[in-house]
């Protein structure tokens, strides 16, 4: 439960959008990022894939680290 999957998008070294598995959705940090987050959050299949990434990516590799 202490693991969090984070997927961040950057432009010009500035974070514009982030998916956090603890929130279960995308969050935008710039005007463009807010629009992208709204678009991605409106797609339930994309959100399901991102939420599953915590299980498939993080938890499968925890013993290696």
N, C-alpha and C positions, 0 to 999 in steps of 0.2 A: 504493500500500500504506500510505501515511501517513494515509489518510482513515478516519475512524471515524464510523459512523452511531449516534447515541444518541437514544433516545426515553425521556423521563422523565415520570413522573406525580407530581404534587404534591397535597397536601391541607394546608390551613392553612400554606402556605409551607414545608412539610417534604416532602422527596422520599421517596416511599413505595416506588416501583418504577422500575426502569430496564432498558431493553433496550440492549445494547451489541453492535455488529456484530463487535467483536473477540472477544467471548466467545461470541456466537451464541445467547444465551439471556437471559431476564429474571432480574433479581436483585432481591430484596425487601429493604427497609431497616427496615420496621416489621412488627409482627405481621400487620396486614392486608396489607401489601405482600408478605410472604412467602407468604401464601395465594394472592394474585393471581398472583405469579410462578410458583408451582407449577402453578396452573391453566393459565396461558398456555403454559408450557413443555411441558405435556402434549398440546398441539395441534400436530402437525407441520405442518399447512397454515398456521397462523398464523406459526409460526417461519420457514417458507419465505418468506412474504411479507415479514417483517421483515428477513431476511437479504438478500433481493433489493432492498430499499430502498436499500442502499448503492450498488448499481449504477444503479438507476433515478433516484434523487434526487441523491445526492452527485456521482457521477462525471459525470453529464450536465450539471452546472452548474459544474464546476470551472474551466472556461475563462472563465466570466463573472466570477469573483472572482479 
